[in-house]
Amino acid sequence: MVSLLIAVIIAAIIFDFINGFHDAANAIATVVSTGVLPIRTAVIMAGVFNFIGALLGTAVAKTIATGFADPAIVTQTVVLSALIGATIWNLITWWKGIPSSSSHALIGGLAGAVVAHGGVDAFNWGTLGGKVLIPLVVSPAIGFVAAMIVMILLLWLVRNMRPVTVNKASRRMQLVSACMMAFSHGSNDAQKVMGIITLALVAFVTAGHTGMPDWMAPDVGSGEVPVWVVWICAAAIAAGTMAGGKKIIKTMGTKIIRISPLQGFAAETAGAITIIAASRVGVPVSTTHCINAAIMGVGATKRLSAVRWGVAANIVVAWVLTLPLSALLAFIVMTVIGLF
């Protein structure tokens, strides 16, 4: 069992790394597309702030570790199957350049694996509805509206300024907002992997296995994330972000709408505020959905036709498909493992 637990932890770290480069675009697509920073500098900056954000809070991790399934019925193969299913979906969407949600892939994978192991009643569908499905709709809507409001206020503030002055100032401002966005990404997405590792550790202890060192063991009662899990997940997502994800950066930064530095600042600020607020209350929102919606929001303030709604529609389709398809993949993986 110890070797299987180690395999789960390694798989979780790999998923965290993939999450980093898959979602690197969330933080830097706008700052790269507007020419404020070259991509290499941008991904390094994003990686650093991802790391910092991941260290400050574990509310989302506790939701993942205790909210979706009873650790008493979760096995290491369940967690491993969830991770494999989510990773496969992430790689497919990364290859296609589709900015799908790593968060929903992980939660969908967990749902599929738990159902395959313990039946439909083994998964907490109430938590899925309250913590995932409702935020799936609400968080992008908030990001969209917030970005529109921020953009309208900025346009009003700079209405009498020279375009050259506005562009120069907004490029500096966008450096700050890009750091905020990277920080918010780390504060939410890295915690999901912290939660899945903690779930695996709690399941290991609950199953009656002994011999785990004190520094490694979780607090079974509280679902508190061990310190070593926090640091290793923060490092993995930061390293993945520094590896970058050029295909998705191109989709988010240029295909949805061509944006100016001022628009980039508005989108990143609105997206970051939405995500940080969700992190504080333990809601595992999709950072991808939030920033995409914010980009659409700033575009809509110019004119509705400025947004390439065909590209946006393809992204929305990926949003809708992520949960069920990652669940299906994990269900298949769990079923196959069960045959051996």
Secondary structure, DSSP 4 states (H G I P E B T S, - for coil): -HHHHHHHHHHHHHHHHHHHHHSHHHHHHHHHHTTSS-HHHHHHHHHHHHHHHHHS--HHHHHHHHSSB-TTT--HHHHHHHHHHHHHHHHHHHHHT----HHHHHHHHHHHHHHHHH-GGGB-HHHIIIIIIHHHHHHHHHHHHHHHHHHHHHHHHTTTS-HHHHHHHHHHHHHHHHHHHHHHHHHHHHHHHHHHHHHHHHHHHHTT-----TTT--BTTTTBPPHHHHHHHHHHHHHHHHH--HHHHHIIIIIS----HHHHHHHHHHHHHHHHHHHHTT----HHHHHHHHHHHHHHHH-GGGS-HHHHHHHHHHHHHHHHHHHHHHHHHHHHHHT-
